[in-house]
Amino acid sequence: MVTSKKNLLLLLKIAVGGVLLYVLYREVNQGHAILSAFRSANWLDVLICALLLFPNFFIQYYKWRYLLRTNTTAW
């Protein structure tokens, strides 16, 4: 019973996300501009950004772990 409820909730989330993406794409109505931007992108810059993204996640993780580990109050 609980598993079917979780599956239904997951399906509902996916459906809502899909509808929101469709509405956003339809309202922006610049699909050709998005494709043009991807075609003219400097792929070396995109690769560098993608490679720096993962170390940034780890740095943020350790930063928040350190900040939340302390037992002092901020005020």
Secondary structure, DSSP 8 states (H G I E B T S, - for coil): -HHHHHHHHHHHHHHHHHHHHHHHHHHH--HHHHHHHHHTS-HHHHHHHHHHHHHHHHHHHHHHHHHHH------
